Amino acid sequence: MNIVPEDKRLMKYVPGEKAKAELERRFTYHAPASDQVPRYNEIRLMAHEFAIFLTKICPESRELSLALTHLEEAVMQANAAIERNETS
């Protein structure tokens, strides 16, 4: 299944080698090294504890929901920082 438009007239820019390498890094699966898994788990554990803390001191609200969503995003980005930027 090709999700990229076939019409070459839509293609205005040509990505450089640096951009191509960055896209490869971002959108390729990176199997975790054995020493990474415990750090992923520690990040999730700390975020979970902070999420519980937030739900104890903040009223249920849109703002709390956003805070929890951003915390979840922070976990994902922290894990991605480890996953994408460490060399084996």
Secondary structure as a PSIPRED ss2 file (coil, helix, strand):
# PSIPRED VFORMAT (PSIPRED V4.0)

   1 M C   1.000  0.000  0.000
   2 N C   1.000  0.000  0.000
   3 I C   1.000  0.000  0.000
   4 V C   1.000  0.000  0.000
   5 P C   1.000  0.000  0.000
   6 E C   1.000  0.000  0.000
   7 D C   1.000  0.000  0.000
   8 K H   0.000  1.000  0.000
   9 R H   0.000  1.000  0.000
  10 L H   0.000  1.000  0.000
  11 M C   1.000  0.000  0.000
  12 K C   1.000  0.000  0.000
  13 Y C   1.000  0.000  0.000
  14 V C   1.000  0.000  0.000
  15 P C   1.000  0.000  0.000
  16 G C   1.000  0.000  0.000
  17 E H   0.000  1.000  0.000
  18 K H   0.000  1.000  0.000
  19 A H   0.000  1.000  0.000
  20 K H   0.000  1.000  0.000
  21 A H   0.000  1.000  0.000
  22 E H   0.000  1.000  0.000
  23 L H   0.000  1.000  0.000
  24 E H   0.000  1.000  0.000
  25 R H   0.000  1.000  0.000
  26 R H   0.000  1.000  0.000
  27 F C   1.000  0.000  0.000
  28 T C   1.000  0.000  0.000
  29 Y C   1.000  0.000  0.000
  30 H C   1.000  0.000  0.000
  31 A C   1.000  0.000  0.000
  32 P C   1.000  0.000  0.000
  33 A C   1.000  0.000  0.000
  34 S C   1.000  0.000  0.000
  35 D C   1.000  0.000  0.000
  36 Q C   1.000  0.000  0.000
  37 V H   0.000  1.000  0.000
  38 P H   0.000  1.000  0.000
  39 R H   0.000  1.000  0.000
  40 Y H   0.000  1.000  0.000
  41 N H   0.000  1.000  0.000
  42 E H   0.000  1.000  0.000
  43 I H   0.000  1.000  0.000
  44 R H   0.000  1.000  0.000
  45 L H   0.000  1.000  0.000
  46 M H   0.000  1.000  0.000
  47 A H   0.000  1.000  0.000
  48 H H   0.000  1.000  0.000
  49 E H   0.000  1.000  0.000
  50 F H   0.000  1.000  0.000
  51 A H   0.000  1.000  0.000
  52 I H   0.000  1.000  0.000
  53 F H   0.000  1.000  0.000
  54 L H   0.000  1.000  0.000
  55 T H   0.000  1.000  0.000
  56 K H   0.000  1.000  0.000
  57 I H   0.000  1.000  0.000
  58 C C   1.000  0.000  0.000
  59 P C   1.000  0.000  0.000
  60 E C   1.000  0.000  0.000
  61 S C   1.000  0.000  0.000
  62 R H   0.000  1.000  0.000
  63 E H   0.000  1.000  0.000
  64 L H   0.000  1.000  0.000
  65 S H   0.000  1.000  0.000
  66 L H   0.000  1.000  0.000
  67 A H   0.000  1.000  0.000
  68 L H   0.000  1.000  0.000
  69 T H   0.000  1.000  0.000
  70 H H   0.000  1.000  0.000
  71 L H   0.000  1.000  0.000
  72 E H   0.000  1.000  0.000
  73 E H   0.000  1.000  0.000
  74 A H   0.000  1.000  0.000
  75 V H   0.000  1.000  0.000
  76 M H   0.000  1.000  0.000
  77 Q H   0.000  1.000  0.000
  78 A H   0.000  1.000  0.000
  79 N H   0.000  1.000  0.000
  80 A H   0.000  1.000  0.000
  81 A H   0.000  1.000  0.000
  82 I H   0.000  1.000  0.000
  83 E H   0.000  1.000  0.000
  84 R H   0.000  1.000  0.000
  85 N H   0.000  1.000  0.000
  86 E C   1.000  0.000  0.000
  87 T C   1.000  0.000  0.000
  88 S C   1.000  0.000  0.000
